[in-house]
Amino acid sequence: MSHQQSSAADDTTHFGYEQVDVKEKVKRVAGVFDSVAKNYDIMNDVMSMGVHRIWKKIALDTSGVRPGHKVLDLASGTGDLAARFSKMVGAAGKVVASDINPNMLKVGRERLTDRGIVGNIEYVQANAEALPFADNYFNFVSISFGLRNVTRKEDALASIYRVLKPGGRLMVLEFSKPMEALKPVYDIYSFKLLPLMGKLIANDEDSYRYLAESIRMHPDQETLKGMMQAAGFERCEFMNMSGGIVALHKGYKF
């Protein structure tokens, strides 16, 4: 399957399996996350049977984030990774939790503030394709289960590269292409059970159908690795988890 990206000459892109205008996709993705914001954590637990917590723990444990680091958590959503990064960087460090969707960012800010996670964390609404930060600023950038919703992934990777310090690292945790043996069961789960769970739990079948389709349209492991290399990242590698259902990509700026 080709993974079409929009360009100046072709101002359309995919929204799930639909082909839509780029501006229309931005609005429709915003609508999905406006709809799911309040139930997002519950649905993540149900969708992954709690395994998303293990995927994120592995990502955090191998991140290399240290006290004093400046961390940018893109597609921060409800802030579960940002909360952990806040503890890892300590009082001398800084975490910027960023999301393009104001409702997701609001839920994340309220959740972390209620937990007393304040002081070294700030919240910035931003588009990953055009980050409003200085060059060579962050030690570490993460984007967890968010890159597949970005319209121009090449622009986002270039923008991330720009804001990273030399020696800094990008970590991408995202659904990917599972091994062949898992595909039949994975397809039934994604296109039958996932929308049904969205309907029963969040009263929102369509948004969860989009999420399933967006996973299928996301570049596979090797393609994403190549895109990171094309953006300038070096020592790029990925690790499959749960049979390739999820992959953890890493790359450095030197």
RAHU-V530498 format. One record per run of one state. SS is the DSSP state (hx for helix, st for strand, lp for the rest). FROM is the first residue (numbers start at 1). TO is the last residue. Records with the same first field share a line. If there is no record, write none. Layout:
# RAHU-V530498
SS: FROM-TO  FROM-TO
This chain:
# RAHU-V530498
lp: 1-11  16-17  49-50  62-69  75-79  90-93  100-101  115-120  126-127  131-137  145-146  150-152  176-179  203-204  218-220  231-233  245-245  253-254
st: 12-15  18-21  70-74  94-99  121-125  138-144  164-175  234-241  246-252
hx: 22-48  51-61  80-89  102-114  128-130  147-149  153-163  180-202  205-217  221-230  242-244
